[in-house]
Amino acid sequence: MSERPTLAVGLMSGTSLDGMDAALVRFTGPTRAELVDFLTRPYDRDERAELTAALAGGDAPSLARLHVRVAEWAAEAVDMLLAQAGTPASEVALIAFHGQTIWHEPPLVSWQLGEPAVLAERFGVRVVSNFRARDVAAGGQGAPLVPMADVLLFASAEAPRALLNLGGMANVTFVPHLGEEQGVLAFDTGPGVAVLDGVARLVDARRSYDRDGRLAAQGHPDEAVLAELLADPYFELPPPKSTGRERFGRDYAAALHQRVPGPDGVATAAELTARSVARAVARWTPAGTEVVASGGGCHHPGLMAALARHLAASGGHPLKRFGDLFCPGDAKEAVAFALLGYLTLHGQPGNVPAATGASAARVLGTVTPA
């Protein structure tokens, strides 16, 4: 693979529905990536409402229009990023565009909205998109796809490491050794902040999420309800497995809010994430494995404190923040998709079959020409 520097933009909009992350990344090979700049183009209340309505089931005209609007929001994020970095679009070799997951039902389909032609036309740059479809077609879950970046960029050469993402859903990648796929295990543990933020919005409609963990700090987890929630069969399924808002989304949050109203419900949701993640790490990784966390959930003090406590108690797993070791944690997934786009254009596989359950490694995505 060529070692000439390649400048790429990675775009990621996850299940938290908080905005479009954009990372400008310089590659000098698949294991050498430098984050040049990063920003998030936040979704406003109306945009988030559009996405939430689509997740609940939209009609064809509204979904078609949203398909274009998501790409327009992505284009705004790229414009902002390149202006912030002082980089002209002519220097960018590719844009890796994940789009917005609207329905995730493996092994049948994983569907992302966002028309890549809008970006290709706007910037005159090749766009790699639709990353999950090929893995699903090969019998995989289509998720998680970040493990390839965990293997090539973020694992440790000295000791095994578990890389945890606390997005709308929580997922973890266990990598025994940097650069090696042998022994890699990756899967969605269950809810990250989707249920937590959903309950917070029901408690206080002025909030889009539990900022600084203030609501959770006012409440106390309901242990009886937690025991029932943790008995969900999903938590006992062996990897590979993936999930989304179809299971742990708005309806799930509404049911929890009805059973445990007020701040106690928010505290219960935070504890659900912390315990389900800690149990998964304890079950599927060796005792003492370092856990490196990224994603929006890292900004919730109560969630992180509970997670550190449960990880320590369930196998002596130390918890570290991704930003203390690498680039800012909020940029991680955008960097990962920039890598996946880079691999695609070099004809290299982007999935880790042990993580997704695909029959074999596959080159991912569809390329829209410049």
C-alpha positions in Angstrom: 0.0 0.0 0.0 1.3 3.5 -0.9 3.0 5.4 1.8 2.3 8.8 0.2 0.4 11.1 2.5 -3.3 10.9 2.0 -5.7 13.5 3.4 -9.2 12.2 4.2 -12.3 13.4 5.8 -14.2 11.0 8.0 -17.9 11.7 8.8 -19.9 10.0 11.5 -23.4 10.5 12.9 -24.2 7.9 15.5 -27.2 6.6 17.4 -26.9 9.4 20.0 -28.3 11.8 17.3 -26.3 14.7 18.7 -24.6 15.8 15.5 -22.3 15.1 12.6 -18.7 14.5 13.6 -16.1 15.5 11.0 -12.4 14.6 11.2 -9.6 15.6 8.9 -7.0 12.8 9.0 -3.6 12.4 7.3 -2.6 8.9 6.5 0.9 7.7 5.6 -0.2 4.1 5.7 -3.0 2.0 7.3 -1.3 2.1 10.7 -0.2 5.7 10.7 -2.9 8.3 11.1 -2.6 11.9 12.3 -5.7 13.8 13.3 -5.3 17.2 11.6 -8.6 18.8 12.9 -12.0 17.9 14.2 -15.4 19.4 14.9 -19.0 18.4 15.4 -21.8 20.1 13.5 -24.6 19.7 16.1 -28.1 18.8 15.1 -30.7 21.4 16.2 -34.0 20.5 17.9 -35.9 20.4 14.5 -33.2 18.2 12.8 -33.1 15.8 15.7 -36.9 15.6 15.6 -36.8 14.7 11.9 -34.4 11.9 12.6 -36.4 10.7 15.6 -39.5 10.6 13.5 -37.8 8.7 10.8 -36.5 6.1 13.3 -40.1 5.7 14.4 -41.1 4.9 10.8 -41.5 7.5 8.1 -43.2 7.5 4.8 -41.3 7.3 1.5 -41.4 11.0 0.6 -40.2 12.1 4.0 -37.4 9.5 4.1 -36.3 10.4 0.6 -36.0 14.1 1.5 -34.2 13.3 4.7 -31.8 11.2 2.7 -30.7 14.4 0.9 -30.9 16.6 4.0 -28.5 14.3 6.0 -26.0 14.7 3.2 -26.5 18.5 3.2 -25.8 18.5 7.0 -22.7 16.5 6.3 -21.6 18.9 3.6 -22.0 21.8 6.1 -19.8 19.8 8.5 -17.1 19.4 5.8 -17.2 23.1 4.9 -16.8 24.0 8.6 -14.0 21.5 9.1 -12.0 22.6 6.0 -12.4 26.3 6.9 -11.3 25.6 10.5 -8.2 23.7 9.3 -7.4 26.2 6.5 -7.4 23.3 4.0 -8.8 23.6 0.5 -11.1 20.7 -0.8 -8.6 20.2 -3.6 -6.1 18.7 -1.1 -8.6 16.1 0.1 -8.3 12.7 -1.5 -11.5 11.1 -0.1 -14.6 11.7 2.1 -15.7 8.7 4.1 -19.4 9.2 4.8 -21.2 6.8 7.2 -24.6 8.5 7.0 -27.3 8.1 9.6 -28.5 4.7 10.6 -32.2 4.6 10.2 -32.9 0.9 10.6 -30.5 -1.9 11.8 -31.9 -5.4 11.4 -29.1 -7.9 10.8 -28.7 -10.3 9.1 -31.2 -8.8 6.7 -30.3 -5.1 6.5 -28.5 -2.1 8.0 -29.8 1.1 6.4 -28.1 4.5 6.5 -29.6 7.7 5.1 -27.3 10.2 3.4 -26.9 10.7 -0.4 -23.1 10.6 -1.2 -23.6 12.2 -4.6 -24.3 15.5 -2.8 -20.9 15.5 -1.2 -19.1 14.3 -4.4 -20.7 17.1 -6.4 -20.1 19.8 -3.7 -16.4 19.1 -3.1 -15.2 17.3 -6.3 -13.9 14.5 -4.1 -14.4 10.7 -4.1 -16.9 9.6 -1.5 -16.9 6.2 0.2 -20.3 5.4 1.8 -22.7 2.5 2.6 -20.0 0.7 4.6 -22.2 -1.8 6.4 -24.1 -3.4 3.5 -21.3 -5.6 2.2 -20.6 -7.1 5.6 -24.3 -7.8 6.0 -24.4 -9.4 2.6 -21.6 -11.6 3.7 -23.6 -12.9 6.7 -22.4 -10.3 9.2 -24.1 -7.9 11.6 -22.8 -4.9 9.7 -21.5 -3.7 13.1 -19.3 -2.9 14.8 -17.0 -1.6 12.1 -14.7 0.5 14.3 -12.7 -2.7 15.4 -10.5 -2.4 12.3 -9.3 1.0 13.6 -8.9 -0.5 17.0 -6.7 -3.2 15.6 -4.6 -1.0 13.4 -4.4 2.3 15.3 -5.6 2.1 18.9 -4.6 -1.2 20.4 -1.5 -1.7 22.6 1.7 -3.4 21.6 2.4 -4.3 25.2 -0.8 -5.8 26.6 -4.3 -6.7 25.7 -6.7 -3.7 25.6 -10.5 -3.3 25.4 -11.7 -0.2 23.5 -15.1 0.9 24.6 -17.3 3.3 22.8 -20.2 4.9 24.8 -22.4 6.3 22.0 -26.1 5.8 21.7 -25.3 2.1 22.0 -22.2 0.9 23.8 -19.7 -1.4 22.0 -16.4 -2.9 23.0 -13.4 -4.3 21.0 -11.0 -6.6 22.7 -7.6 -6.6 20.9 -4.8 -8.9 22.3 -2.1 -7.2 20.3 -1.7 -4.1 18.1 -2.0 -4.9 14.4 -3.2 -8.5 14.8 -6.8 -9.7 14.2 -6.2 -13.1 15.8 -8.2 -13.2 19.0 -10.1 -10.0 18.4 -13.6 -9.9 19.8 -16.0 -7.0 19.3 -19.7 -6.5 19.9 -22.4 -4.1 21.1 -22.9 -4.6 24.8 -26.3 -2.8 24.8 -27.4 0.7 25.5 -24.9 3.5 25.9 -26.5 6.9 26.3 -29.6 6.4 24.1 -31.8 5.2 26.9 -30.2 7.6 29.4 -30.8 10.6 27.2 -34.2 9.5 26.2 -35.4 9.3 29.9 -33.7 12.7 30.6 -35.8 14.3 27.8 -39.0 12.8 29.2 -38.1 14.1 32.7 -37.4 17.6 31.4 -38.4 18.4 27.8 -36.0 21.4 27.7 -33.1 19.0 27.7 -31.7 17.0 24.8 -29.6 14.9 27.1 -28.5 14.8 30.8 -25.9 17.5 30.6 -23.1 17.0 33.2 -25.1 14.2 34.7 -27.2 16.6 36.7 -30.5 14.7 36.7 -28.9 11.3 37.4 -27.0 12.9 40.3 -30.4 13.9 41.9 -31.8 10.3 41.7 -31.2 6.8 43.0 -31.3 3.7 40.8 -34.3 1.4 41.3 -32.6 -2.0 42.1 -35.7 -4.1 41.4 -36.3 -2.6 38.0 -32.6 -2.8 37.2 -32.6 -6.5 37.9 -35.5 -7.0 35.5 -33.8 -4.9 32.8 -30.5 -6.7 33.1 -32.4 -10.0 32.6 -33.0 -9.0 29.0 -31.9 -12.0 26.8 -29.8 -9.7 24.6 -27.2 -9.3 27.4 -26.6 -13.1 27.5 -26.2 -13.6 23.8 -22.7 -14.5 22.8 -20.8 -12.3 20.3 -20.9 -11.4 17.5 -24.0 -9.3 18.1 -25.2 -5.8 17.5 -28.2 -3.7 18.5 -29.7 -0.3 18.1 -32.6 2.0 18.8 -34.9 -0.6 17.5 -34.4 -2.4 20.8 -33.0 0.2 23.2 -34.6 3.4 21.9 -37.5 5.7 22.5 -40.1 3.1 23.4 -37.6 1.5 25.8 -36.9 4.8 27.5 -40.6 5.6 27.7 -41.3 2.3 29.4 -38.5 2.9 31.9 -39.7 6.5 32.6 -43.2 5.2 33.3 -42.0 2.7 35.8 -39.4 4.9 37.4 -40.3 8.6 36.9 -38.1 11.6 37.6 -34.4 11.6 38.3 -34.5 8.1 39.7 -35.3 6.9 36.2 -32.3 8.7 34.8 -30.1 7.3 37.5 -31.5 3.8 36.7 -30.7 4.2 33.0 -27.1 5.3 33.8 -26.7 2.3 36.1 -28.1 0.0 33.4 -25.4 1.1 31.0 -22.6 0.8 33.5 -23.6 -2.6 34.8 -24.3 -4.1 31.3 -20.9 -2.9 30.0 -19.0 -4.1 33.0 -20.7 -7.5 32.9 -19.8 -7.9 29.2 -16.2 -6.9 29.8 -15.9 -9.2 32.7 -17.4 -12.1 30.8 -15.5 -11.8 27.5 -12.1 -10.3 28.4 -9.3 -11.5 30.7 -9.2 -10.1 34.2 -7.2 -6.9 34.5 -7.6 -5.9 30.9 -7.3 -2.2 30.4 -10.5 -0.5 29.2 -10.2 2.7 27.2 -13.4 4.6 26.8 -14.6 7.1 24.2 -17.9 8.5 23.0 -20.5 10.9 24.4 -21.0 8.9 27.5 -17.6 9.9 28.7 -19.0 13.4 29.4 -21.5 12.0 32.0 -19.7 12.0 35.4 -22.2 9.6 37.1 -22.0 7.1 34.3 -18.2 7.1 34.3 -18.0 6.8 38.0 -20.4 3.9 38.1 -18.6 2.2 35.2 -15.2 2.6 36.9 -16.6 1.1 40.1 -18.3 -1.9 38.4 -15.3 -2.6 36.1 -12.9 -2.7 39.1 -15.3 -5.0 41.1 -15.9 -7.4 38.2 -12.3 -8.3 37.3 -10.0 -5.5 38.2 -10.4 -3.7 34.9 -8.8 -0.2 35.0 -10.8 2.5 33.1 -8.9 5.1 31.1 -10.1 7.8 28.7 -9.3 7.6 25.1 -8.3 11.2 24.9 -5.6 10.7 27.5 -3.9 8.2 25.2 -4.8 9.4 21.7 -6.8 12.1 20.1 -10.0 13.6 21.6 -12.4 10.7 22.2 -15.3 12.4 20.4 -13.3 12.2 17.2 -12.5 8.5 17.4 -15.4 7.1 15.2 -14.9 9.8 12.5 -11.2 8.9 12.4 -12.2 5.2 12.2 -14.4 5.8 9.2 -11.8 7.9 7.5 -9.5 4.8 7.9 -12.2 2.5 6.4 -12.6 4.8 3.4 -8.8 4.8 3.0 -8.8 1.0 3.1 -11.6 0.8 0.6 -9.8 2.9 -2.0 -6.7 0.7 -1.6 -8.7 -2.4 -2.1 -8.2 -3.6 1.5 -10.8 -5.2 3.8 -12.4 -3.0 6.4 -14.4 -5.5 8.5 -13.1 -7.9 11.2 -15.1 -11.1 10.7 -14.6 -12.1 14.3 -16.4 -8.9 15.3 -19.3 -8.9 12.8 -19.8 -12.6 12.1 -19.3 -12.1 8.3 -18.2 -15.2 6.4 -14.9 -13.5 5.5 -13.1 -10.2 5.2 -14.6 -7.8 2.7 -13.7 -4.5 1.1 -16.5 -2.3 2.3 -18.5 0.5 0.9 -19.6 2.1 -2.4 -17.4 4.7 -4.2 -19.0 7.7 -5.7 -16.5 9.2 -8.2 -15.3 12.8 -7.9 
